[in-house]
Amino acid sequence: MSDDQKVFTPPQPLEPGARKGVLSDYAPGTRTLEAGFQIAPPFKPLPVDIVFEKDVPVTLRDGVTTYVDIFRPVGAEKVPVIVAFSPYGKGQGSSASVMGIFGMVGLDNGIVSGLEKFEGPDPAYWCARGYAICNPDIRGVMNSEGDSVMWDRQEGRDAYDLIEWLGVQDWCTGKVAMSGTSYLAVTQWFAAAEQPPHLAAINPWEGVSDVYRDLVLRGGMPDTGFARQLQDNSY
């Protein structure tokens, strides 16, 4: 494998006051990750060649520029794309939350490629089955412009703009889906409410529908710890 394909490096410790969250290095460009590529020893090697477009700029309707990572099968055939929309960064295996999450439920990191966004679909699995994956850094996260919002109609509008941008790319069939757990599920409902024409399907897992009752006051007992953590790590 050539040096330009080895684009991943372990994250460096953040200085006090630095940005928080699950972040990946800014490194725009297109690479081919060959079958057998392994992001790190704990993870599963890629079963197929994958085109990796990193930090692609997408301009939203209000002029804010956000950046997305796109994984898609090698070849000229057009494919549908699945979006994992959240503030958790674009992934790529270096996050402590990704490294440890599977062990909490008795699974091994080797079941995934490490290219997946936290709580999102694994590009290795889906590219091998004829789909692309789009992992955005949404508004206000990492290098994307604008101010962060959390579970707001603004996210639905931003998702609409991203979906419509993806739907007309020359490698896309025009069909865009969304998938993911928790935060990624909630944003699917906001996106679907905006009715983007290219949105073909949503697959929300374990998402709250009433933040007051389902998250911060479950059973009448105040519990704002997770909401505060989410806010503090979403910029």
Backbone as JSON, one array per atom type, in Angstrom:
{
  "sequence": "MSDDQKVFTPPQPLEPGARKGVLSDYAPGTRTLEAGFQIAPPFKPLPVDIVFEKDVPVTLRDGVTTYVDIFRPVGAEKVPVIVAFSPYGKGQGSSASVMGIFGMVGLDNGIVSGLEKFEGPDPAYWCARGYAICNPDIRGVMNSEGDSVMWDRQEGRDAYDLIEWLGVQDWCTGKVAMSGTSYLAVTQWFAAAEQPPHLAAINPWEGVSDVYRDLVLRGGMPDTGFARQLQDNSY",
  "N": [[0.84, -1.19, 0.0], [0.51, 2.24, -0.82], [2.14, 5.21, 0.51], [0.39, 7.4, 0.59], [-2.02, 6.29, 1.14], [-2.0, 5.58, 3.75], [-3.38, 7.15, 5.89], [-4.11, 7.59, 8.47], [-3.54, 8.5, 11.82], [-2.73, 7.98, 15.27], [-4.65, 9.83, 17.72], [-3.45, 12.88, 19.21], [-2.92, 13.92, 22.62], [-5.27, 16.29, 23.85], [-4.83, 19.76, 24.52], [-5.54, 21.59, 27.56], [-8.69, 23.15, 27.41], [-8.91, 22.81, 24.71], [-10.67, 21.78, 21.69], [-13.36, 19.46, 22.15], [-14.6, 16.05, 21.91], [-15.2, 13.44, 19.43], [-12.81, 13.35, 17.31], [-11.28, 13.62, 14.06], [-8.29, 13.86, 12.12], [-7.85, 16.71, 9.97], [-7.71, 16.26, 6.62], [-8.01, 16.71, 3.64], [-8.91, 15.14, 0.53], [-8.78, 12.45, -1.92], [-8.57, 9.0, -1.6], [-7.7, 5.57, -2.3], [-8.6, 2.86, -0.47], [-7.32, -0.2, -0.14], [-8.51, -3.6, -0.47], [-8.05, -5.52, 2.42], [-6.81, -3.55, 3.81], [-6.1, -2.19, 7.0], [-7.09, -0.33, 9.67], [-6.09, -0.23, 12.25], [-4.52, -2.59, 14.48], [-6.56, -3.82, 16.19], [-8.86, -3.94, 14.61], [-11.11, -5.07, 11.96], [-9.88, -6.17, 8.8], [-10.38, -4.56, 5.58], [-12.86, -5.85, 3.38], [-13.16, -5.3, 0.7], [-12.03, -3.14, -2.01], [-12.12, 0.35, -1.35], [-13.21, 3.59, -2.11], [-12.16, 6.51, -0.61], [-13.19, 9.56, 0.25], [-12.12, 12.33, 1.8], [-12.96, 14.88, 4.13], [-14.67, 16.51, 2.49], [-15.99, 19.51, 1.26], [-19.21, 20.82, 2.02], [-21.63, 23.1, 1.28], [-24.09, 24.76, 3.08], [-27.51, 26.04, 3.05], [-27.46, 28.57, 4.24], [-24.96, 29.47, 3.76], [-22.98, 28.4, 5.38], [-20.17, 26.3, 5.64], [-19.7, 22.89, 5.79], [-18.03, 19.76, 6.56], [-17.53, 16.55, 5.15], [-16.95, 13.0, 5.29], [-16.67, 10.5, 2.87], [-17.29, 7.2, 2.0], [-17.11, 4.81, -0.51], [-17.92, 2.19, -2.87], [-15.35, 0.95, -5.08], [-15.36, 1.64, -8.56], [-17.45, 2.24, -11.51], [-20.17, 2.06, -11.28], [-23.21, 3.48, -10.17], [-24.26, 4.19, -6.81], [-26.47, 3.87, -3.93], [-26.57, 5.96, -0.94], [-25.8, 6.08, 2.53], [-26.41, 8.08, 5.34], [-24.86, 9.11, 8.33], [-25.73, 11.06, 10.78], [-24.57, 13.25, 13.09], [-23.09, 14.94, 15.99], [-20.71, 13.73, 16.67], [-18.21, 13.58, 15.49], [-16.22, 12.29, 12.71], [-15.18, 9.78, 12.97], [-13.16, 6.97, 12.29], [-11.73, 5.14, 13.9], [-9.94, 5.93, 16.01], [-11.0, 6.85, 18.33], [-11.57, 6.81, 21.83], [-14.1, 6.13, 22.72], [-15.1, 4.6, 20.63], [-13.22, 2.53, 20.62], [-13.72, 1.24, 23.03], [-16.42, 0.62, 23.24], [-17.61, -1.74, 22.27], [-16.69, -3.77, 23.89], [-18.17, -3.36, 26.18], [-20.53, -4.63, 25.73], [-19.83, -7.22, 25.41], [-18.57, -7.8, 23.0], [-16.07, -7.88, 20.37], [-13.58, -5.59, 19.12], [-12.8, -6.42, 16.64], [-14.97, -7.05, 15.05], [-15.71, -4.99, 13.46], [-14.59, -2.46, 11.06], [-13.46, -0.17, 12.05], [-13.69, 2.19, 10.7], [-16.14, 3.24, 10.99], [-18.51, 5.72, 12.02], [-19.17, 6.83, 15.36], [-21.75, 4.96, 16.7], [-22.81, 4.62, 14.21], [-23.25, 3.23, 10.82], [-21.02, 0.69, 9.52], [-18.61, 1.39, 7.15], [-17.12, -0.61, 5.8], [-18.71, -2.93, 5.79], [-21.05, -2.05, 4.43], [-20.16, -0.92, 2.01], [-19.19, -3.17, 0.75], [-21.54, -4.28, 0.03], [-22.64, -2.71, -1.85], [-23.27, -0.04, -1.23], [-22.75, 3.43, -0.39], [-21.24, 5.33, 2.29], [-21.8, 8.22, 4.21], [-20.25, 10.33, 6.4], [-20.74, 13.06, 8.26], [-19.1, 15.96, 9.68], [-20.99, 17.89, 11.5], [-22.64, 21.12, 11.56], [-20.72, 23.48, 13.32], [-18.97, 21.63, 14.45], [-15.7, 20.34, 14.87], [-13.9, 21.15, 12.01], [-15.98, 22.25, 10.63], [-18.04, 25.03, 9.83], [-20.0, 27.57, 11.63], [-22.39, 27.6, 14.4], [-22.92, 25.18, 16.94], [-25.88, 23.24, 17.23], [-28.47, 21.48, 18.98], [-30.5, 18.8, 18.57], [-32.6, 20.17, 17.03], [-34.69, 22.07, 14.8], [-32.98, 23.21, 13.01], [-31.02, 21.29, 12.56], [-32.47, 19.48, 11.05], [-32.89, 20.98, 8.71], [-30.22, 21.32, 7.9], [-29.52, 18.64, 7.46], [-31.28, 18.08, 5.38], [-30.14, 19.73, 3.36], [-27.65, 18.48, 3.04], [-28.45, 15.89, 2.23], [-29.7, 16.46, -0.21], [-27.53, 17.46, -1.62], [-25.89, 15.16, -1.74], [-27.55, 13.48, -3.22], [-27.34, 14.26, -5.88], [-24.77, 13.77, -6.68], [-22.25, 12.5, -8.92], [-21.68, 9.83, -8.54], [-23.81, 8.74, -7.26], [-26.96, 7.07, -6.99], [-29.13, 8.66, -6.64], [-30.66, 8.02, -4.53], [-30.91, 8.4, -1.09], [-30.28, 7.43, 2.21], [-30.77, 7.34, 5.8], [-29.18, 6.31, 8.84], [-28.65, 4.95, 12.12], [-27.96, 5.11, 15.68], [-29.51, 6.36, 18.68], [-28.56, 9.62, 19.21], [-28.17, 9.86, 16.48], [-30.47, 8.71, 15.57], [-32.51, 10.49, 16.39], [-31.97, 12.78, 14.84], [-32.7, 11.85, 12.38], [-35.48, 11.93, 12.39], [-35.94, 14.69, 12.51], [-34.82, 15.36, 10.04], [-36.43, 13.89, 8.21], [-38.86, 15.17, 8.59], [-38.51, 17.5, 7.19], [-38.75, 16.67, 4.6], [-36.87, 16.03, 2.37], [-36.38, 15.62, -1.12], [-34.65, 13.57, -2.11], [-34.43, 11.75, -0.07], [-34.73, 8.47, 0.7], [-35.14, 6.53, 2.66], [-35.31, 5.96, 6.22], [-33.65, 4.79, 9.18], [-34.02, 4.68, 12.17], [-32.68, 3.97, 15.37], [-33.34, 3.41, 18.73], [-33.9, 6.08, 19.57], [-34.72, 9.06, 21.36], [-37.98, 10.51, 21.7], [-39.18, 12.39, 23.17], [-37.58, 14.66, 24.8], [-37.73, 15.73, 27.37], [-39.25, 13.84, 28.94], [-38.03, 11.41, 28.26], [-35.31, 11.7, 28.64], [-34.17, 13.82, 30.42], [-35.85, 13.84, 32.61], [-36.69, 11.28, 33.53], [-39.22, 9.14, 34.49], [-40.01, 11.05, 36.28], [-37.81, 11.76, 37.79], [-35.16, 13.95, 38.09], [-32.43, 13.98, 35.82], [-29.84, 15.21, 34.56], [-27.29, 14.79, 33.77], [-26.29, 13.34, 31.48], [-27.28, 14.9, 29.37], [-25.91, 17.27, 29.84], [-23.28, 16.42, 29.46], [-23.42, 15.75, 26.76], [-23.87, 18.25, 25.63], [-21.5, 19.58, 26.37], [-19.59, 18.25, 24.91], [-20.07, 18.6, 22.25], [-18.91, 20.35, 20.28]],
  "CA": [[0.0, 0.0, 0.0], [1.32, 3.45, -0.92], [2.12, 6.06, 1.7], [-0.76, 8.32, 0.64], [-3.19, 5.57, 1.62], [-1.89, 5.4, 5.19], [-3.71, 8.52, 6.25], [-4.6, 7.65, 9.83], [-2.56, 8.51, 12.9], [-3.39, 8.05, 16.58], [-4.85, 11.2, 18.14], [-2.59, 13.41, 20.24], [-3.69, 14.46, 23.74], [-5.72, 17.67, 23.68], [-4.45, 20.71, 25.55], [-6.69, 22.12, 28.3], [-9.44, 24.15, 26.68], [-9.01, 22.49, 23.29], [-11.96, 21.21, 21.31], [-13.65, 18.13, 22.68], [-15.39, 15.22, 21.03], [-14.55, 12.37, 18.7], [-12.31, 14.13, 16.19], [-10.28, 13.02, 13.17], [-7.43, 14.87, 11.5], [-8.31, 17.33, 8.72], [-6.79, 15.81, 5.57], [-8.85, 16.59, 2.44], [-8.36, 14.42, -0.6], [-9.38, 11.16, -2.27], [-7.65, 7.87, -1.56], [-8.28, 4.24, -2.42], [-8.21, 1.91, 0.58], [-7.38, -1.5, -0.8], [-8.95, -4.76, 0.31], [-7.01, -5.94, 3.34], [-6.38, -2.4, 4.62], [-6.49, -2.29, 8.41], [-6.83, 0.98, 10.28], [-5.29, -0.51, 13.44], [-4.56, -4.04, 14.72], [-7.77, -4.43, 16.75], [-10.02, -3.87, 13.74], [-11.25, -6.01, 10.86], [-9.4, -5.69, 7.49], [-11.42, -4.29, 4.59], [-13.1, -6.99, 2.49], [-13.16, -4.84, -0.7], [-11.44, -1.82, -2.23], [-13.06, 1.43, -1.04], [-12.81, 4.98, -2.37], [-12.33, 7.31, 0.59], [-13.11, 11.0, 0.03], [-12.05, 12.87, 3.16], [-13.15, 16.32, 4.35], [-15.28, 17.14, 1.32], [-16.81, 20.63, 1.72], [-20.61, 20.92, 1.61], [-22.13, 24.41, 1.7], [-25.5, 24.73, 3.43], [-28.3, 27.11, 2.45], [-27.12, 29.87, 4.82], [-23.56, 29.77, 3.46], [-22.07, 27.68, 6.27], [-19.49, 25.16, 5.03], [-19.43, 21.73, 6.65], [-17.13, 18.8, 5.92], [-18.0, 15.17, 5.25], [-16.16, 11.89, 4.77], [-17.49, 9.6, 2.06], [-16.73, 5.9, 1.64], [-17.96, 4.22, -1.55], [-17.25, 1.1, -3.58], [-14.58, 1.26, -6.28], [-16.05, 1.29, -9.8], [-18.24, 3.27, -12.16], [-21.6, 1.87, -11.02], [-23.77, 4.39, -9.18], [-24.71, 3.49, -5.61], [-27.16, 4.68, -2.93], [-25.68, 6.38, 0.14], [-26.38, 6.11, 3.88], [-25.85, 9.17, 6.12], [-24.84, 9.01, 9.8], [-25.74, 12.49, 11.09], [-24.44, 13.51, 14.53], [-21.95, 15.81, 16.3], [-19.68, 12.91, 17.31], [-17.02, 13.44, 14.67], [-16.35, 11.41, 11.56], [-14.76, 8.43, 13.31], [-11.88, 6.4, 11.87], [-11.09, 4.18, 14.75], [-9.01, 6.35, 17.04], [-11.72, 7.34, 19.49], [-11.69, 5.92, 22.99], [-15.48, 5.65, 22.8], [-15.23, 3.51, 19.67], [-12.35, 1.42, 21.02], [-14.2, 0.51, 24.2], [-17.87, 0.45, 23.31], [-18.07, -3.11, 21.99], [-16.39, -4.58, 25.05], [-19.23, -3.17, 27.17], [-21.62, -5.56, 25.44], [-19.27, -8.54, 25.21], [-18.12, -8.0, 21.63], [-14.68, -7.53, 20.12], [-13.4, -4.56, 18.09], [-12.55, -7.07, 15.37], [-16.18, -7.26, 14.24], [-15.89, -3.82, 12.6], [-13.37, -1.99, 10.41], [-12.95, 1.03, 12.71], [-14.0, 3.35, 9.87], [-17.5, 3.69, 11.27], [-18.77, 6.8, 12.95], [-19.74, 6.32, 16.61], [-23.17, 4.6, 16.63], [-23.23, 4.64, 12.82], [-22.97, 2.02, 10.04], [-19.62, 0.42, 9.17], [-18.41, 1.46, 5.7], [-16.62, -1.87, 5.23], [-19.86, -3.83, 5.58], [-22.02, -1.53, 3.47], [-19.53, -0.77, 0.69], [-19.13, -4.52, 0.17], [-22.89, -4.63, -0.39], [-23.09, -1.8, -2.89], [-23.72, 1.24, -0.7], [-21.77, 4.38, 0.12], [-21.5, 5.88, 3.62], [-21.4, 9.61, 4.4], [-20.11, 10.73, 7.8], [-20.46, 14.49, 8.33], [-18.92, 16.82, 10.85], [-22.11, 18.8, 11.3], [-22.47, 22.53, 11.9], [-20.08, 23.81, 14.58], [-18.13, 20.55, 14.95], [-14.38, 20.22, 14.26], [-13.59, 22.23, 11.08], [-17.19, 22.79, 10.03], [-18.37, 26.38, 10.29], [-21.28, 27.77, 12.29], [-22.57, 27.3, 15.82], [-23.58, 23.91, 17.19], [-27.24, 23.16, 17.76], [-28.7, 20.11, 19.47], [-31.89, 18.35, 18.41], [-33.31, 21.38, 16.69], [-35.09, 22.04, 13.4], [-31.82, 23.56, 12.2], [-30.37, 20.04, 12.14], [-33.27, 18.94, 9.96], [-32.59, 21.76, 7.51], [-28.86, 20.99, 7.48], [-29.56, 17.29, 6.91], [-31.93, 18.23, 4.07], [-29.17, 20.25, 2.39], [-26.65, 17.43, 2.77], [-29.1, 14.82, 1.47], [-29.91, 16.91, -1.58], [-26.2, 17.52, -2.24], [-25.47, 13.79, -2.02], [-28.42, 12.86, -4.21], [-26.99, 14.63, -7.25], [-23.38, 13.46, -6.99], [-22.21, 11.65, -10.12], [-21.54, 8.43, -8.18], [-24.99, 8.37, -6.47], [-28.18, 6.7, -7.73], [-30.2, 9.59, -6.3], [-31.33, 7.54, -3.32], [-30.14, 8.65, 0.13], [-30.92, 6.93, 3.43], [-30.11, 7.69, 7.06], [-29.19, 5.2, 9.78], [-27.85, 5.15, 13.31], [-28.53, 4.91, 17.0], [-29.54, 7.41, 19.69], [-28.57, 10.95, 18.6], [-28.31, 9.68, 15.04], [-31.88, 8.4, 15.31], [-33.32, 11.7, 16.57], [-31.78, 13.67, 13.7], [-33.43, 11.31, 11.23], [-36.86, 12.43, 12.45], [-35.9, 16.09, 12.1], [-34.56, 15.4, 8.6], [-37.59, 13.4, 7.48], [-39.92, 16.18, 8.7], [-38.27, 18.51, 6.15], [-39.13, 16.02, 3.34], [-35.94, 16.18, 1.24], [-36.82, 14.74, -2.21], [-33.79, 12.41, -2.34], [-34.42, 10.85, 1.08], [-35.48, 7.27, 0.34], [-35.44, 5.68, 3.81], [-34.62, 6.21, 7.48], [-33.51, 3.6, 10.02], [-33.66, 5.17, 13.51], [-32.62, 3.0, 16.46], [-33.2, 3.83, 20.13], [-33.87, 7.53, 19.69], [-35.77, 9.64, 22.19], [-38.95, 11.35, 20.99], [-39.58, 13.44, 24.13], [-36.35, 14.85, 25.58], [-38.08, 15.97, 28.78], [-39.66, 12.61, 29.62], [-37.18, 10.27, 27.93], [-33.89, 11.93, 28.87], [-33.76, 14.62, 31.57], [-36.76, 13.65, 33.75], [-37.26, 9.94, 33.35], [-39.99, 8.71, 35.64], [-40.17, 12.16, 37.21], [-36.58, 11.99, 38.52], [-34.22, 14.74, 37.27], [-31.13, 13.39, 35.49], [-29.35, 16.08, 33.48], [-25.87, 14.53, 33.56], [-25.97, 12.98, 30.1], [-27.56, 16.05, 28.53], [-24.82, 18.22, 30.03], [-22.11, 15.82, 28.8], [-23.64, 15.85, 25.34], [-23.67, 19.65, 25.28], [-20.1, 19.97, 26.57], [-18.72, 17.56, 23.96], [-20.63, 18.75, 20.91], [-18.42, 21.54, 19.6]],
  "C": [[0.88, 1.24, 0.0], [1.16, 4.31, 0.31], [0.9, 6.96, 1.76], [-2.04, 7.63, 1.06], [-3.14, 5.37, 3.13], [-2.11, 6.76, 5.85], [-4.09, 8.67, 7.72], [-3.45, 7.63, 10.83], [-3.3, 8.56, 14.21], [-3.55, 9.5, 17.02], [-3.85, 11.61, 19.21], [-3.44, 13.96, 21.4], [-4.05, 15.92, 23.51], [-5.23, 18.53, 24.83], [-5.69, 21.17, 26.31], [-7.36, 23.23, 27.51], [-9.57, 23.88, 25.2], [-10.38, 21.9, 22.99], [-12.11, 19.8, 21.86], [-14.43, 17.34, 21.65], [-14.54, 14.18, 20.33], [-14.07, 12.97, 17.38], [-11.32, 13.33, 15.35], [-9.51, 14.15, 12.52], [-8.06, 15.41, 10.22], [-7.29, 17.0, 7.64], [-7.57, 15.62, 4.28], [-8.13, 15.87, 1.31], [-9.06, 13.09, -0.8], [-8.31, 10.09, -2.29], [-8.42, 6.59, -1.88], [-7.71, 3.38, -1.3], [-8.4, 0.52, 0.02], [-7.92, -2.57, 0.13], [-7.78, -5.27, 1.15], [-6.48, -4.8, 4.2], [-6.95, -2.53, 6.03], [-6.1, -0.99, 9.09], [-5.95, 0.86, 11.51], [-5.47, -1.99, 13.76], [-5.86, -4.58, 15.32], [-8.91, -4.61, 15.77], [-9.94, -4.84, 12.57], [-10.67, -5.41, 9.57], [-10.56, -5.48, 6.52], [-11.61, -5.5, 3.68], [-13.04, -6.61, 1.01], [-12.38, -3.52, -0.78], [-12.51, -0.75, -2.0], [-12.43, 2.77, -1.43], [-13.15, 5.8, -1.14], [-12.11, 8.78, 0.23], [-13.2, 11.68, 1.39], [-12.19, 14.39, 3.16], [-13.6, 17.03, 3.08], [-16.16, 18.29, 1.8], [-18.23, 20.56, 1.16], [-21.15, 22.23, 2.16], [-23.64, 24.34, 1.91], [-26.2, 26.01, 2.95], [-27.97, 28.5, 2.99], [-25.65, 30.24, 4.61], [-22.55, 29.1, 4.35], [-21.48, 26.48, 5.54], [-19.25, 24.09, 6.09], [-18.58, 20.74, 5.85], [-17.61, 17.37, 6.19], [-16.92, 14.21, 4.76], [-17.09, 10.95, 4.03], [-16.68, 8.34, 1.74], [-17.66, 5.28, 0.6], [-17.19, 3.12, -2.28], [-16.45, 1.62, -4.78], [-15.38, 0.82, -7.51], [-16.93, 2.41, -10.3], [-19.73, 3.17, -11.85], [-22.07, 2.83, -9.93], [-24.35, 3.6, -8.0], [-25.55, 4.42, -4.75], [-26.21, 4.98, -1.76], [-26.46, 6.46, 1.45], [-25.66, 7.18, 4.69], [-25.95, 8.87, 7.61], [-24.64, 10.43, 10.35], [-25.7, 12.71, 12.6], [-23.25, 14.44, 14.76], [-20.73, 15.05, 16.81], [-18.41, 12.76, 16.5], [-17.21, 12.4, 13.58], [-15.76, 10.03, 11.8], [-13.34, 8.11, 12.93], [-11.06, 5.85, 13.03], [-10.24, 4.64, 15.91], [-9.69, 6.78, 18.33], [-11.77, 6.33, 20.62], [-13.09, 5.35, 23.1], [-15.71, 4.51, 21.81], [-14.43, 2.31, 20.13], [-12.95, 0.61, 22.16], [-15.65, 0.11, 24.18], [-18.31, -1.0, 23.13], [-17.79, -4.03, 23.17], [-17.45, -4.48, 26.13], [-20.37, -4.14, 26.97], [-21.09, -6.94, 25.04], [-18.81, -8.84, 23.8], [-16.69, -7.49, 21.47], [-14.6, -6.46, 19.04], [-13.21, -5.17, 16.71], [-13.78, -7.33, 14.53], [-16.44, -6.1, 13.29], [-14.54, -3.35, 12.06], [-12.72, -0.84, 11.16], [-13.16, 2.29, 11.9], [-15.37, 3.94, 10.18], [-17.51, 4.9, 12.19], [-19.4, 6.19, 14.2], [-21.25, 6.17, 16.47], [-23.71, 4.63, 15.21], [-22.84, 3.36, 12.09], [-21.5, 1.91, 9.64], [-19.45, 0.47, 7.65], [-17.94, 0.14, 5.08], [-17.76, -2.82, 4.9], [-20.72, -3.34, 4.42], [-21.41, -1.33, 2.09], [-19.43, -2.12, -0.01], [-20.48, -4.97, -0.37], [-23.5, -3.58, -1.32], [-23.67, -0.5, -2.41], [-22.51, 2.13, -0.4], [-22.2, 4.82, 1.52], [-21.0, 7.32, 3.65], [-21.41, 9.94, 5.88], [-19.79, 12.22, 7.87], [-19.95, 14.93, 9.7], [-19.96, 17.92, 10.7], [-21.74, 20.21, 11.76], [-21.83, 22.71, 13.28], [-19.15, 22.76, 15.14], [-16.83, 20.49, 14.14], [-14.14, 21.39, 13.3], [-14.81, 22.82, 10.39], [-17.54, 24.13, 10.66], [-19.7, 26.4, 11.03], [-21.26, 27.4, 13.76], [-23.35, 26.01, 15.98], [-25.02, 24.12, 17.65], [-27.46, 21.71, 18.17], [-30.18, 19.79, 19.41], [-32.82, 19.54, 18.17], [-33.69, 21.29, 15.22], [-33.94, 22.43, 12.47], [-31.09, 22.31, 11.7], [-31.13, 19.39, 11.0], [-33.0, 19.65, 8.65], [-31.19, 21.43, 6.98], [-28.81, 19.6, 6.86], [-30.23, 17.29, 5.53], [-30.91, 18.67, 3.03], [-28.11, 19.22, 2.04], [-27.24, 16.32, 1.91], [-29.27, 15.23, 0.02], [-28.58, 17.07, -2.33], [-25.74, 16.13, -2.63], [-26.26, 13.19, -3.18], [-28.07, 13.17, -5.65], [-25.51, 14.43, -7.57], [-23.32, 12.43, -8.11], [-22.05, 10.17, -9.8], [-22.8, 7.88, -7.49], [-26.17, 8.06, -7.38], [-29.29, 7.72, -7.56], [-30.99, 9.17, -5.08], [-30.4, 7.7, -2.12], [-30.95, 8.13, 1.31], [-30.17, 7.48, 4.63], [-30.22, 6.51, 8.0], [-28.34, 5.56, 10.99], [-28.68, 5.11, 14.58], [-28.53, 6.2, 17.81], [-29.6, 8.8, 19.05], [-28.81, 10.86, 17.1], [-29.73, 9.31, 14.65], [-32.74, 9.66, 15.39], [-33.18, 12.61, 15.36], [-32.48, 13.15, 12.45], [-34.87, 11.81, 11.22], [-36.92, 13.9, 12.06], [-35.7, 16.21, 10.59], [-35.79, 14.98, 7.8], [-38.74, 14.41, 7.5], [-39.76, 17.28, 7.65], [-38.55, 17.99, 4.75], [-38.15, 16.3, 2.18], [-36.29, 15.18, 0.13], [-35.96, 13.49, -2.41], [-33.73, 11.44, -1.15], [-35.34, 9.66, 0.8], [-35.9, 6.45, 1.55], [-34.73, 6.23, 5.04], [-34.64, 4.93, 8.3], [-33.09, 4.03, 11.42], [-33.74, 4.07, 14.56], [-32.52, 3.75, 17.78], [-33.06, 5.34, 20.27], [-34.99, 8.04, 20.57], [-36.71, 10.45, 21.31], [-39.46, 12.47, 21.88], [-38.4, 13.63, 25.07], [-36.65, 15.03, 27.05], [-38.38, 14.66, 29.5], [-38.67, 11.45, 29.43], [-35.72, 10.45, 28.35], [-33.6, 12.64, 30.19], [-34.7, 14.49, 32.77], [-37.48, 12.32, 33.63], [-37.97, 9.5, 34.63], [-40.18, 9.8, 36.68], [-38.93, 12.49, 38.01], [-35.59, 12.77, 37.65], [-32.9, 14.0, 37.07], [-30.58, 14.15, 34.28], [-27.88, 15.8, 33.14], [-25.52, 14.22, 32.13], [-26.2, 14.16, 29.16], [-26.44, 17.08, 28.63], [-23.55, 17.72, 29.33], [-22.22, 15.97, 27.3], [-23.38, 17.28, 24.86], [-22.19, 20.02, 25.33], [-19.17, 19.36, 25.52], [-19.17, 17.68, 22.51], [-20.22, 20.07, 20.3], [-16.98, 21.32, 19.17]]
}
